[in-house]
């Protein structure tokens, strides 16, 4: 899977303000985003991401956790996860690690959690205060 953040592309003047957290060795990464109309935090369950000096890479394990600015939250794409397991697209150890990540993070995303509900948003606000121009092209 290849994913890109829209950064001032297409018919929009700018992409969403966002910040990512990639904890070393974790089976997930998080993104806090605010496009001016809506804000959300999403956690992608994945094989621990790696950085090759230019870009982050990870293998998506299908399960996603999400909380909207309106408080809607939960675990999503469980059907896609079950399909990937059934089709042999992930190992048993990957399956177990993905489920462990959801057991850890599920209550945090649906409840009140300092990192997910406060710290990430504070870092995003600090980044926005820098008033940097939108990225239009990456080297």
Secondary structure by P-SEA (a helix, b strand, c coil): cccccccccccccccccbbbbbcccccbbbbbbbcccccbbbbbbcccccccccbbbbbbcccccccccccbbbbcaaaaaaaaaaaccccaaaaaaaaaaaaacaaaaaccccccccaaaaaaaaaaacccccccccc
